[in-house]
């Protein structure tokens, strides 16, 4: 199960910490471009395979990708930090 927590917010972006992905899943996301895949799509695919303990729902990453926009994915201390737009365009 994933834990998704909003860690910061400003006028343009929200930053979320995503915990609970395996090392292999994180590597697949972070190295997606090397394999001809968009890392945002790899993130959506990986997160959609897991339930989460947040109020955001199972398909939150799909909402980020298709509505708010995913502007950055970084690895930090065993989890991912995902920068998302704070409003739909």
C-alpha positions as CSV (number, residue, x, y, z in Angstrom):
1,X,0.0,0.0,0.0
2,X,1.3,3.5,-0.9
3,X,1.4,6.4,1.4
4,X,0.9,9.8,-0.4
5,X,1.5,13.0,1.5
6,X,1.5,16.6,0.4
7,X,4.7,18.0,1.7
8,X,4.6,21.6,0.3
9,X,2.6,23.9,-1.9
10,X,3.0,27.3,-3.6
11,X,1.0,29.3,-6.1
12,X,2.0,27.0,-9.0
13,X,2.9,23.6,-7.6
14,X,2.1,21.0,-5.0
15,X,4.8,18.6,-3.9
16,X,3.9,15.1,-2.8
17,X,5.9,12.3,-1.2
18,X,5.1,8.8,-2.4
19,X,6.2,6.0,-0.1
20,X,5.7,2.3,-0.6
21,X,7.0,1.7,-4.1
22,X,9.6,-1.0,-4.5
23,X,13.2,-0.2,-5.4
24,X,12.6,-1.9,-8.8
25,X,9.5,0.2,-9.4
26,X,11.3,3.4,-8.5
27,X,14.2,2.5,-10.8
28,X,11.8,1.7,-13.6
29,X,10.2,5.2,-13.2
30,X,13.5,7.1,-12.8
31,X,15.2,5.3,-15.7
32,X,12.1,5.2,-18.0
33,X,13.5,7.6,-20.6
34,X,16.5,5.3,-21.1
35,X,13.9,2.7,-22.2
36,X,11.9,5.0,-24.5
37,X,9.1,5.5,-21.9
38,X,7.9,8.8,-20.4
39,X,8.7,8.7,-16.7
40,X,5.3,10.3,-16.0
41,X,3.6,7.4,-17.7
42,X,5.8,4.9,-15.8
43,X,4.8,6.6,-12.5
44,X,1.1,6.4,-13.4
45,X,1.4,2.7,-14.3
46,X,3.3,1.8,-11.1
47,X,1.0,3.8,-8.8
48,X,-2.1,2.4,-10.3
49,X,-1.1,-1.1,-9.3
50,X,-1.3,-0.2,-5.6
51,X,-3.9,1.0,-3.2
52,X,-3.0,3.9,-1.0
53,X,-4.0,5.1,2.4
54,X,-4.8,8.7,1.4
55,X,-8.1,10.4,0.5
56,X,-6.9,11.0,-3.1
57,X,-8.1,7.6,-4.4
58,X,-6.3,4.8,-6.3
59,X,-6.0,6.7,-9.6
60,X,-4.5,9.9,-8.2
61,X,-1.4,9.6,-10.4
62,X,-3.7,9.5,-13.5
63,X,-5.3,12.7,-12.3
64,X,-1.9,14.3,-11.9
65,X,-0.8,13.2,-15.3
66,X,-3.9,14.1,-17.3
67,X,-5.3,17.1,-15.2
68,X,-2.8,18.9,-13.1
69,X,0.5,17.9,-14.9
70,X,3.5,16.1,-13.4
71,X,6.4,18.5,-13.5
72,X,9.1,16.6,-11.7
73,X,9.9,13.2,-10.2
74,X,12.9,12.8,-7.9
75,X,14.1,10.0,-5.6
76,X,14.9,10.8,-2.0
77,X,15.5,8.5,0.9
78,X,13.6,5.5,-0.3
79,X,10.6,7.3,-1.7
80,X,9.7,9.6,-4.6
81,X,9.0,13.3,-4.5
82,X,6.5,14.3,-7.2
83,X,5.9,17.9,-8.3
84,X,2.4,18.4,-9.6
85,X,0.6,21.5,-10.9
86,X,-1.8,22.9,-8.3
87,X,-4.7,23.5,-10.8
88,X,-6.0,21.9,-13.9
89,X,-5.0,23.7,-17.1
